[in-house]
Amino acid sequence: MRSDILDVVGTINVAFRGAAPVTDPSCLRERTDVDCSGATDVIDVVKVVNVAFRGANSATEFCNPCP
């Protein structure tokens, strides 16, 4: 899974502004709930930022198996 600035913006919008999450019809999970805690929260934002801007491995940061 590759993260970019749009993932950060989308996650922040859901976590802090109550915007509707981006969903993929082929995936049963919300794309913004990257740690699969059942909610999009600040931890999801931190994980996306770590992958997008700090070079963290998405395989260890994200539980979501969807593309």
VOBADO-455363 format. One record per residue: residue in one letter; residue number from 0; chain; x, y, z of N, C-alpha, C, O in turn. Coordinates in pm, 1 decimal. Layout:
<rs>
+------+-----+-----+----------+----------+----------+----------+----------+----------+----------+----------+----------+----------+----------+----------+
: type : seq : mol :       nx :       ny :       nz :      cax :      cay :      caz :       cx :       cy :       cz :       ox :       oy :       oz :
+------+-----+-----+----------+----------+----------+----------+----------+----------+----------+----------+----------+----------+----------+----------+
:    A : NUM :   A :        X :        Y :        Z :        X :        Y :        Z :        X :        Y :        Z :        X :        Y :        Z :
...
+------+-----+-----+----------+----------+----------+----------+----------+----------+----------+----------+----------+----------+----------+----------+
</rs>
This chain:
<rs>
+------+-----+-----+----------+----------+----------+----------+----------+----------+----------+----------+----------+----------+----------+----------+
: type : seq : mol :       nx :       ny :       nz :      cax :      cay :      caz :       cx :       cy :       cz :       ox :       oy :       oz :
+------+-----+-----+----------+----------+----------+----------+----------+----------+----------+----------+----------+----------+----------+----------+
:    M :   0 :   A :     85.2 :   -117.2 :      0.0 :      0.0 :      0.0 :      0.0 :     89.7 :    123.4 :      0.0 :    186.1 :    131.8 :     76.1 :
:    R :   1 :   A :     56.9 :    217.1 :    -85.0 :    134.4 :    340.1 :    -94.9 :     50.9 :    455.5 :    -42.0 :    -66.5 :    468.2 :    -77.0 :
:    S :   2 :   A :    109.1 :    538.3 :     40.7 :     38.2 :    654.1 :     95.9 :     92.6 :    781.7 :     35.9 :    210.8 :    790.9 :      2.5 :
:    D :   3 :   A :      5.8 :    879.8 :     22.7 :     48.2 :   1009.6 :    -25.2 :    -29.1 :   1117.7 :     49.8 :   -103.7 :   1087.5 :    143.0 :
:    I :   4 :   A :    -11.8 :   1241.3 :     10.0 :    -73.6 :   1352.9 :     81.4 :   -225.7 :   1343.8 :     80.6 :   -290.2 :   1390.9 :    174.3 :
:    L :   5 :   A :   -284.4 :   1284.5 :    -22.8 :   -429.8 :   1270.1 :    -26.5 :   -479.4 :   1175.6 :     82.9 :   -588.1 :   1195.3 :    137.1 :
:    D :   6 :   A :   -400.6 :   1073.4 :    115.5 :   -436.8 :    984.6 :    225.9 :   -434.1 :   1059.6 :    358.6 :   -521.4 :   1040.4 :    443.2 :
:    V :   7 :   A :   -333.9 :   1144.9 :    376.3 :   -324.4 :   1224.3 :    499.2 :   -444.7 :   1317.3 :    509.7 :   -508.5 :   1325.2 :    614.7 :
:    V :   8 :   A :   -475.6 :   1387.4 :    401.2 :   -588.9 :   1479.7 :    401.7 :   -719.2 :   1405.1 :    427.8 :   -801.3 :   1450.2 :    507.6 :
:    G :   9 :   A :   -738.8 :   1292.1 :    361.6 :   -859.9 :   1214.3 :    381.4 :   -875.0 :   1165.6 :    524.2 :   -984.2 :   1172.1 :    580.6 :
:    T :  10 :   A :   -768.6 :   1117.5 :    582.3 :   -772.5 :   1068.8 :    720.2 :   -799.4 :   1182.1 :    817.4 :   -878.4 :   1166.1 :    910.4 :
:    I :  11 :   A :   -735.0 :   1296.4 :    797.4 :   -758.1 :   1411.5 :    884.7 :   -901.4 :   1460.5 :    871.3 :   -964.3 :   1494.8 :    971.4 :
:    N :  12 :   A :   -953.9 :   1464.5 :    749.6 :  -1092.3 :   1508.6 :    730.4 :  -1190.8 :   1420.9 :    806.3 :  -1285.0 :   1471.2 :    867.6 :
:    V :  13 :   A :  -1169.3 :   1290.6 :    802.3 :  -1259.4 :   1200.1 :    873.8 :  -1238.5 :   1211.5 :   1023.7 :  -1335.1 :   1218.7 :   1099.7 :
:    A :  14 :   A :  -1113.9 :   1213.3 :   1066.5 :  -1085.2 :   1212.5 :   1209.9 :  -1128.3 :   1340.2 :   1280.2 :  -1177.8 :   1335.5 :   1392.8 :
:    F :  15 :   A :  -1109.8 :   1453.9 :   1214.8 :  -1130.3 :   1580.2 :   1284.9 :  -1244.5 :   1665.9 :   1232.6 :  -1285.8 :   1760.8 :   1299.3 :
:    R :  16 :   A :  -1296.4 :   1634.2 :   1114.0 :  -1403.8 :   1716.4 :   1056.1 :  -1532.4 :   1639.0 :   1035.1 :  -1634.1 :   1697.5 :    997.5 :
:    G :  17 :   A :  -1530.1 :   1509.2 :   1058.5 :  -1650.4 :   1429.6 :   1043.7 :  -1690.8 :   1402.5 :    900.0 :  -1805.9 :   1367.2 :    874.1 :
:    A :  18 :   A :  -1598.8 :   1418.3 :    806.2 :  -1629.7 :   1391.9 :    665.5 :  -1649.5 :   1242.1 :    644.3 :  -1599.0 :   1161.1 :    722.0 :
:    A :  19 :   A :  -1721.4 :   1206.1 :    541.4 :  -1743.8 :   1065.2 :    510.7 :  -1612.0 :   1000.8 :    467.7 :  -1537.0 :   1059.7 :    389.8 :
:    P :  20 :   A :  -1583.3 :    881.2 :    517.5 :  -1459.7 :    813.0 :    478.6 :  -1464.0 :    768.1 :    334.1 :  -1571.1 :    743.1 :    278.9 :
:    V :  21 :   A :  -1347.7 :    758.1 :    273.4 :  -1337.8 :    707.4 :    137.1 :  -1342.4 :    555.9 :    145.6 :  -1262.4 :    495.2 :    216.8 :
:    T :  22 :   A :  -1434.0 :    495.3 :     74.7 :  -1443.5 :    349.9 :     77.3 :  -1418.5 :    292.8 :    -60.5 :  -1441.8 :    358.4 :   -162.0 :
:    D :  23 :   A :  -1372.2 :    173.1 :    -62.5 :  -1348.3 :     99.7 :   -185.4 :  -1451.0 :    -12.8 :   -188.8 :  -1453.2 :    -95.0 :    -97.2 :
:    P :  24 :   A :  -1536.2 :    -19.4 :   -291.2 :  -1640.6 :   -121.5 :   -293.2 :  -1587.5 :   -264.4 :   -285.3 :  -1659.6 :   -354.6 :   -242.7 :
:    S :  25 :   A :  -1463.3 :   -285.8 :   -325.7 :  -1406.7 :   -420.9 :   -320.0 :  -1348.0 :   -452.1 :   -182.3 :  -1303.1 :   -563.9 :   -157.5 :
:    C :  26 :   A :  -1348.5 :   -354.1 :    -93.9 :  -1289.6 :   -370.5 :     39.0 :  -1394.8 :   -339.6 :    145.2 :  -1465.0 :   -239.0 :    135.1 :
:    L :  27 :   A :  -1406.2 :   -423.5 :    245.1 :  -1506.7 :   -404.0 :    348.9 :  -1461.5 :   -307.3 :    458.6 :  -1541.6 :   -268.3 :    543.6 :
:    R :  28 :   A :  -1335.5 :   -269.1 :    457.2 :  -1283.9 :   -177.8 :    559.6 :  -1279.3 :    -35.1 :    506.3 :  -1268.4 :    -13.0 :    385.7 :
:    E :  29 :   A :  -1287.7 :     60.7 :    597.0 :  -1268.5 :    199.5 :    557.1 :  -1120.6 :    221.0 :    530.6 :  -1036.1 :    177.8 :    609.1 :
:    R :  30 :   A :  -1089.3 :    286.9 :    421.6 :   -948.3 :    312.3 :    388.9 :   -880.9 :    400.8 :    492.2 :   -759.5 :    392.6 :    510.7 :
:    T :  31 :   A :   -957.4 :    485.2 :    559.6 :   -896.0 :    577.3 :    654.1 :   -868.0 :    514.7 :    789.8 :   -793.9 :    572.9 :    869.1 :
:    D :  32 :   A :   -924.3 :    398.9 :    819.0 :   -899.2 :    329.4 :    945.4 :   -782.0 :    234.4 :    925.1 :   -799.5 :    112.6 :    921.7 :
:    V :  33 :   A :   -662.3 :    290.9 :    911.8 :   -546.2 :    212.0 :    872.6 :   -496.4 :    117.2 :    980.2 :   -425.8 :     21.3 :    949.0 :
:    D :  34 :   A :   -531.3 :    141.2 :   1106.6 :   -489.9 :     48.0 :   1211.5 :   -600.6 :    -49.2 :   1250.0 :   -584.6 :   -129.7 :   1341.8 :
:    C :  35 :   A :   -713.6 :    -41.2 :   1178.5 :   -827.2 :   -132.8 :   1196.9 :   -876.0 :   -137.0 :   1340.9 :   -908.4 :   -243.4 :   1393.6 :
:    S :  36 :   A :   -880.8 :    -20.8 :   1403.7 :   -930.2 :    -11.3 :   1540.8 :  -1081.8 :      1.4 :   1544.4 :  -1142.3 :     -4.7 :   1651.3 :
:    G :  37 :   A :  -1142.7 :     18.9 :   1428.6 :  -1287.0 :     36.2 :   1421.4 :  -1329.3 :    181.4 :   1410.9 :  -1447.9 :    210.8 :   1396.1 :
:    A :  38 :   A :  -1233.2 :    272.4 :   1418.5 :  -1261.7 :    415.8 :   1407.4 :  -1142.4 :    485.6 :   1345.7 :  -1028.3 :    442.3 :   1362.1 :
:    T :  39 :   A :  -1169.2 :    593.4 :   1274.7 :  -1061.4 :    677.2 :   1223.9 :  -1029.7 :    779.3 :   1331.2 :  -1117.0 :    855.6 :   1372.7 :
:    D :  40 :   A :   -904.5 :    781.2 :   1376.7 :   -865.6 :    868.4 :   1486.2 :   -724.8 :    922.1 :   1463.3 :   -665.9 :    901.5 :   1357.1 :
:    V :  41 :   A :   -672.0 :    990.3 :   1562.9 :   -540.6 :   1053.4 :   1549.9 :   -429.8 :    950.3 :   1526.8 :   -329.8 :    982.1 :   1462.4 :
:    I :  42 :   A :   -444.8 :    829.8 :   1576.9 :   -343.8 :    725.8 :   1553.5 :   -335.8 :    692.0 :   1405.0 :   -227.0 :    667.6 :   1352.8 :
:    D :  43 :   A :   -449.9 :    690.4 :   1336.9 :   -449.4 :    667.4 :   1192.3 :   -373.9 :    778.4 :   1120.2 :   -297.4 :    752.1 :   1027.5 :
:    V :  44 :   A :   -395.5 :    902.6 :   1163.0 :   -324.5 :   1016.1 :   1103.1 :   -174.6 :    999.2 :   1121.6 :    -97.7 :   1017.4 :   1027.3 :
:    V :  45 :   A :   -132.9 :    964.7 :   1242.5 :     10.3 :    947.2 :   1271.6 :     69.2 :    836.6 :   1184.6 :    178.4 :    852.7 :   1130.1 :
:    K :  46 :   A :     -0.5 :    726.3 :   1171.0 :     50.3 :    615.1 :   1090.5 :     63.2 :    652.9 :    943.0 :    161.9 :    617.9 :    878.4 :
:    V :  47 :   A :    -37.2 :    724.8 :    889.1 :    -29.2 :    767.5 :    749.2 :     86.6 :    864.6 :    729.5 :    159.9 :    853.9 :    631.2 :
:    V :  48 :   A :    103.8 :    958.9 :    821.2 :    215.3 :   1053.5 :    811.7 :    348.8 :    980.2 :    820.5 :    441.3 :   1012.7 :    746.2 :
:    N :  49 :   A :    360.6 :    882.5 :    909.3 :    484.5 :    805.7 :    921.4 :    520.8 :    737.0 :    790.4 :    637.3 :    736.0 :    750.7 :
:    V :  50 :   A :    421.7 :    679.7 :    723.5 :    448.0 :    611.2 :    597.2 :    474.7 :    711.5 :    485.5 :    569.7 :    695.7 :    408.9 :
:    A :  51 :   A :    390.6 :    815.2 :    476.2 :    401.1 :    909.1 :    364.9 :    526.0 :    995.8 :    370.5 :    586.1 :   1025.3 :    267.2 :
:    F :  52 :   A :    565.0 :   1036.5 :    489.9 :    671.5 :   1137.3 :    499.9 :    795.5 :   1093.3 :    576.3 :    898.4 :   1160.6 :    570.1 :
:    R :  53 :   A :    787.8 :    981.5 :    648.2 :    902.6 :    939.1 :    726.8 :    961.2 :    807.1 :    680.2 :   1059.0 :    758.2 :    736.9 :
:    G :  54 :   A :    900.9 :    749.2 :    576.3 :    956.0 :    626.8 :    519.1 :    925.2 :    500.5 :    597.5 :    991.2 :    398.5 :    577.7 :
:    A :  55 :   A :    825.7 :    504.8 :    686.7 :    788.7 :    384.2 :    760.8 :    730.6 :    280.9 :    665.3 :    678.4 :    315.4 :    559.3 :
:    N :  56 :   A :    739.9 :    155.8 :    703.0 :    690.9 :     45.8 :    620.8 :    541.0 :     30.9 :    638.7 :    494.0 :      7.0 :    749.9 :
:    S :  57 :   A :    464.8 :     44.8 :    530.1 :    319.7 :     35.3 :    540.0 :    273.9 :   -102.8 :    583.4 :    166.7 :   -116.7 :    642.3 :
:    A :  58 :   A :    353.2 :   -204.6 :    555.2 :    315.4 :   -340.9 :    595.5 :    313.3 :   -355.0 :    747.4 :    238.1 :   -436.6 :    800.6 :
:    T :  59 :   A :    394.4 :   -277.1 :    817.5 :    394.7 :   -284.2 :    963.9 :    308.5 :   -176.4 :   1026.4 :    264.7 :   -192.7 :   1140.2 :
:    E :  60 :   A :    282.2 :    -66.6 :    956.7 :    201.5 :     41.8 :   1010.2 :     52.6 :     19.8 :    988.4 :    -28.8 :     57.8 :   1072.6 :
:    F :  61 :   A :     16.0 :    -41.4 :    875.5 :   -124.5 :    -56.7 :    838.7 :   -167.3 :   -201.9 :    850.4 :    -93.4 :   -291.9 :    810.5 :
:    C :  62 :   A :   -285.6 :   -225.4 :    904.6 :   -338.2 :   -361.7 :    908.8 :   -425.8 :   -389.7 :    788.9 :   -451.8 :   -505.7 :    756.8 :
:    N :  63 :   A :   -472.3 :   -284.4 :    721.5 :   -569.4 :   -297.1 :    614.0 :   -509.1 :   -369.6 :    494.5 :   -416.3 :   -318.1 :    432.1 :
:    P :  64 :   A :   -560.0 :   -488.8 :    461.3 :   -505.2 :   -563.6 :    348.0 :   -555.6 :   -517.7 :    212.6 :   -512.9 :   -570.5 :    109.9 :
:    C :  65 :   A :   -645.7 :   -420.3 :    210.2 :   -702.3 :   -375.3 :     83.1 :   -603.5 :   -285.5 :      9.4 :   -521.4 :   -218.4 :     71.9 :
:    P :  66 :   A :   -611.5 :   -284.4 :   -123.0 :   -519.5 :   -200.6 :   -201.2 :   -546.2 :    -53.6 :   -184.2 :   -476.9 :     28.9 :   -243.7 :
+------+-----+-----+----------+----------+----------+----------+----------+----------+----------+----------+----------+----------+----------+----------+
</rs>
